[in-house]
Amino acid sequence: MMLLETVAPRVEEPRSSLSKALALLVVVAERSQKGVSLSSAANRTGLHVATAHRLLTALVDENFLNFDPYTKRYFLGLMPYEIVNRAGPDLEFLQLRKTLRPALDIAQRTLGGIINLSVQSQGEALCIAVLDGHAQILVSTLKVGARRPLGVGAASLALLAAQPREIRAAVIARETERYLKYGRLTALLVTEACERFAGDGYVVNEALIIPDIGALAIPVFKHGTLVCAVSVTNTISHLHPHARAGIAVTFRRAVTDAGFHAEAA
């Protein structure tokens, strides 16, 4: 008797209710001008109509969506706009990222590695962009949206090093215990790196958890005000001392081409 080979049915990972609701929210947001019907929302998210209806109703109840009983279609509600409004100054970071991105793309093609763009937000460093399209390494210690204490990571360290001495000292004292959670980092290493910045014009972070990986960064200014910092993460061999000044020059050229400055004045 011939045995027929059978293929086991594909088993998909179960999706949480939150994941399903967010998928529905995205579908409605993408088509909010004309609205989305229940059947269309269910079809586009792969959900059973009953499940889609239950979750859409919950989103309407929480003002994330609005339901028009006449057209039987769902539209964005008030809450998504309210969340954006509450983000306040953080929205400015989106424009900053858009402005710097073309110049940083060019810099990455020259430098390789992974380029990060970070800003100060609520007393920490917030990563707002990661460029890895031309990187020869597959490791990154930061993702967009990640927050780190000032001084942790090269871009965060550059943001700290560009501050007046008294502010730097206060931040380092405040974050001393947190530094110990990041590889070999200590308050002393952060202090020494900040002091070298005055002569070098850039900072180098070699206290990463990942062996043989380091990062170099410079602060970025606009009209004399510190606005962000850019860093490149790469192997230590690519960041050897004789190459660092050249890497910093490439960064300075990039930010200048974008209409910013690498020095306060």
Disulfide bonds with the S-S distance in Angstrom:
none
